[in-house]
Amino acid sequence: MTATREQRLEHLQNFLRSIQKPGTPLGSVGIDDSLVDSGLIDSLAIVEIVAYLEETYGLDFAARGIDPETLASMGNILALIAAAGATSATPS
């Protein structure tokens, strides 16, 4: 089954809820807002996002390297998933 962008966004938001810092509701953070600057997550949570993307979408950050800007917002993360060819992957 092919996951739509909206389904991938919903899956990503569910994951972010599991790692977010208390006090900043996910609903107050726009798709292009910085996850760290908004206070939703701290910079250490980027490591958890990398692990989530590797496990869920099979992205290989060992080969690609980690660019914090690419992981700065939900929109950037969705673009990374699409660019990596994971557009047809359904999150597990």
N, C-alpha and C positions, 0 to 999 in steps of 0.2 A: 504494500500500500504506500502511496506517495504522500508524504507529509507536506502540507501547505506552509507558507510562510507564517500564517496565523497559528497553525498548530505548533510549529517550532518556537514561535514567540511564547505561546502559552506554556510549553514545556520549559523553556528557559526561565520564564517568570516563576514557575513553581520551584525550580532549582534555586533561583535567587532568594526566594522567600526562606528557604532552608538555611541560607548562610548570611542573611542580612543582619545588620546591626540593629539593635532595638532603637525605636524612636523615629525612624524615617520610613513611612509606609511606601511600599512599592508603587502604589497608585499615584503618588506625588512625583514620581520620576518619569520624565518623558523618554521616549524610545531613543532619542539622540542626546540625552543628558548624560554627563559623566557619572558613572556608578560610584566612583570614589568621591568626587567633588560634591556630589549630592548628599553624601553621608550614608548612603544605602549599605555600602560595604567598605571595609578598610583595604589597604593595598595588599595585605597578605592574602585576602580572599581571591586575588587573581590566580594564585596557585590552584585553588579549588576549582575555579572556572576552567583552567587549563585541563585539569584532571577530568572534569565533567565533559568537556569537548572531545577529549581523547577517547573516553569510555563510551560516550553516547554516539558520536559521529565518526569515530575512527581517525580523527585528525592527528597528525604526527608532528608535535612541536619540537621533537629532537632534531628532525630534518629541517623544519621551517624556522625554528627560533621563536622566541616570544617577543612580540612587539606590544608594549602596554597600550599604545594608541589603538591598536586593532581590537583590544579587549575593553576599551574604555566605556562603551555604551552598548545597550541591547541592539541597537541598529547596526553597529560595527560588528558585533558578534554574529548576527544573522547574515551579514554580508560575507563574513569569513566562511561561514558554513556553506553558503551558496557558491562562493568562489572555489572552495575546496572540492566541489563536485558532490557534496552531500545533499543536494537538493531533492533527491529521490528517497533519501533515507528517512525512515520513520523512527523517531526517538524511541528507545526502548524503555 
